[in-house]
C-alpha cells in the first residue's frame, strides 16, 4: 500500500471507529479495518505514517491487533502512532502496544488514550448528557492528536496516573456487587456456564453472525450458537436489534450501547471490505 498516511482500526461498539474516522478526516488518511486483513501474512505498507486505533480489553489491545502488528511489514522510515478508547481506565495499554511494536523493530512515536462510554459487564448506564460530554472531548482530543502527527512529534506515551490507579481500586470496590453474581456462578457452575445464548426475543435476523469479528457466532436453524473463539468484544450483545443475546443471567437488565454516530453497516463492513493488495 502506498498512500502517505494509513489508519488501521478495530471497533465493536463504534467508539474506536468514530475516533479512527475522525482522525482519518483530520489527517487525510486511508481508513483500513484490521479484521478485513485477517489471515493475510504479511500485510505490506510503504506509508510514511501508520496509525493504529483500538478499544482497550483487559487494559491492553485486543489480541487481533497484536497479531496484525506482527504480520505488518513496513518499508522504513515509518512513523507509528496509536490511539486506544477506554471505558474504565487504560492503565499501560499504550506501553504494551509499544512493546509489541518494538518486538518487530517498529517504534511508537505517540500513544494516546480517549475515554468513551463503556460497554463491558457490571457497569451502570452513563447518562446521555455525560455521553455527549465524552463525545465532545473525544472530538477535541482527535484534533490534538492530528496536530501532533502532522508535526511528526515524538515521545508522548499516555498512561493512567498513580492517582487514577488508586481511584481504580475504589471503582472496583463499587462494582463488586454487580460483578459478584458472575463470580458466584463461575465458582459453583464453572466458567463455561457464562456462555452466550439467545432468549425468546430472538427473531433469527443473523446480525450477531454478520458482526462477529472472529466468526465465532453461527446461525443454526435460525438461532445463533457460539464457539470457543470469543474475544469478549460484546458486539453481538450491543448490536442485537431485539436485545435478545444474553450471557448467563447477567445481562438481562444491562443497557445496550453503541456509538450514536455509527451504524450497524459501519461495523459489519470491517469484515466485508475486500482485502487490500500487497505492494
N, C-alpha and C positions, 0 to 999 in steps of 0.2 A: 504494500500500500504506500502511496507516495504523497498524500496530502501533508501540509505543513503541521497541522495540529489534529490530533485524534483523541477522542474521549471514549474510553471503554467503560461500560457500566453494567450493573445488575440491579434489578429492583423487583420487589414483590408487591408491596402495597402502593408503590408510586412515589414515595418520598425521594428515593435516590434518582429515579427517572426525572423527576421535576428538577432536582439540583443539576443533574447531568445535562439536561436540555437547556436549562438557563445558562450554564457555563458555555455550552456549545454556541448559543446565540451571542453571548458576550465576546467570545474568542474567535468566532467564525470557524468553528471546528466541525469535523465529521463526528457523528454520534454513532457508536458501534456497540451493539449488545454482545456481551461476553458469551451468553449461552447459545447464540447463533453460531459461534465458532467452536462449540463443544466437539471434541473428537479430532479437531484439526491439529496436527503436530508436524512441523511447527507452524505458528502464526507469525508471519513476517511483516515488519513495518520499517519504513525508511522515514517516518515522520520526525520532524525536528522536536516536537513536543507531544508527549503522551500523558493523558490524564486517566486516572482510574477512580471510579465513583462506586460506592457500595454501602449497604447497610451493615451496622455492627451486629454480629451474632456472638454471644458469649464473650463480649469485649474484644473481638478480633474480626478480621474479614471472613466472609464465608469461604469454605474450602474451595468452592468452584472459582473464586477469584485467585486464590493462591495457585491453583492448578493452571489457570490461564497464564499467570505471570511466568510460571516455569516453562510454558510452551512458547512464550513470546520471544521471538528472535528479532533483534533490532540492529540497525546499522548505525554505529556511533558517528558523531556525538548525539546523544539524546538528553532531553530534559523531561524528567518524570515528576508529576505531582499527583497527590492522592487526596480524596475527599470522602469522608465517611459521614453518614447520617446515623443519629443515635436517638433512642428514646429515654434511656435512663442515664448512662454515663459511658463515654468512650474508653476510659482508662488509658491503656497503652496501645490502642488499636493501630495508631499511625506508626508507632515504633515497631510493632510486629510486622506491618506492611513493609517498613524499611528493611527489616531483617530478611524478608522473603526476596525483595528486590536485590539486596546485596549478595544473597546466596547465588544469584545468577549474574553477578557482575554489573548490576544496574544501580544507579544512585537516585535516591528520593530527594528532590530539590525542595519540595514543600509538601507538608502534610496538614490537612485542615479538618476540623470537626464541625458539624452543623446539627443542632438539636432540632428534632422534629417530633410530632406526635408518635407515641409508641404503639406497637401492635402485638406485644407479647402477652403472655398469660399473667393474670393476677393483678393487673393494674386498673385503677379507676378511670372512667372516661374523662378526657380533657375537655373542658367547656369550649364552645365554639369561639368565644372571644379570645381565649388563650391560644387556641389553634391559629386564629387569624394573626395574632401577635408573633407566633413562631414562624409562620409563613413569610411575614414581612421581614423578620430578622434573617431568615434564610436567603431572601432575595438580596438584601444588602450585603450579606456575607459573600454571596456569589460574586458580586461586583468587586469586593475587596480582593477575593481570590484571583479574579480575572486580571485585575491591575497588577497583582504580584507576578502572575505568569507572564503577562505582556512585557514586564520589566526584566524578566528572567532572573528574578531574585532567588536566593538560596538560603537555606538554614532554618526556616521555620518548620518545626515538627510539633504540632499541638498535642497535648495530653491533659488528662484530668489533674488538677492541682491536689496538693495534700489535703486542703480543706474540703475539696469535693469528695475525696476518698473517705474522709471521716463522715461526711454527710451521707455517703452511700450506706454506711452501717446503720444509720438511723432509718433510711428509706427501707432497707431490707427488713428491719425490725417491724416497721409499719405494715409491710407487705406480707409478713409471716402468716397472719390469719387467713389471707386469701390463698396463700400457697400451701398451707397446711393440709387441706384435703388432697392435694396432688401427692404430697409425700406420704400421707397416710395410706392412700390407695396403692401406691407403689410398694410400700412396706408389706402390706397384707396380701396384695394380689399380683405383685411383680410389675416391672416397668412395661411389660407387654400389654398390661391392662389399660394403659394410657394411649391406646391406639385411636385412629380416626374412624369415624363412621358417619353415615348419612341417616338422619332421622326421617320421620314420616312426611316431613315437608318437602323432601327431595322430589323434584319432577323429572329427573333424568336428563337435564339440559346439557350436561357434559362440560360445563365451564371448568370444573376442577381438573379434568383431564387435559384440557387445552392449555390451562395456565400453569400447570406444574412444571417448574424449570428443569427438573431431573426425570421427568416422565415416570414418576412414582405412583401417580393416580391413574387408574384404568377403569373404563366403563365396562361392566359385565352385566348383561340382562338389564340395561338401563339404570344400573346402580353403580356408584363408584366403589372401588376397592383400592387399598393402599398396600404397596410393597414395603421393603425394608431399606429403601434408599432415601428416606425423607431427610431434608436439611433444615426442617423446622422454620421455614420462611413464612408459613401460615397464609400464603397467597390463596389457597383453596378455601380457607375459612373466611377470609375477609372479602373475597370477591364473589362468593356464592350468592346469587340473586335471591335465593329463598332463605338464606341464613340457616341452611339445613345441615351443614357439616359441623360435627362436634368432636371433641376429644374427651373420651370417657364421660364423666358427669361434671366436667369443669368449665364448659364453655356455653352452657345453655343460656346464661344470663349475661354473657360477655358482649359488650358493644363491639360491633364490627367497624373497621376503619379502612379507608383508602383515601389517598390524596384527592381532594375535590377537583383539582385541575387536570387529573389524569384519568383516562377512561380505560375500560377493560381491554380494548384493542391495543392500546399502547403497551400493555404488559404482555399480552399474547404475542404481539409481533416480535418480541425479543426472540422467540423460538422460530417464527415463520420467515423472518428475513433470510434471504439467500446467503450462503457462505460467501465471504469476500475473497477474491482471488489472491493468491500469493503473487509477489513481485517476480 
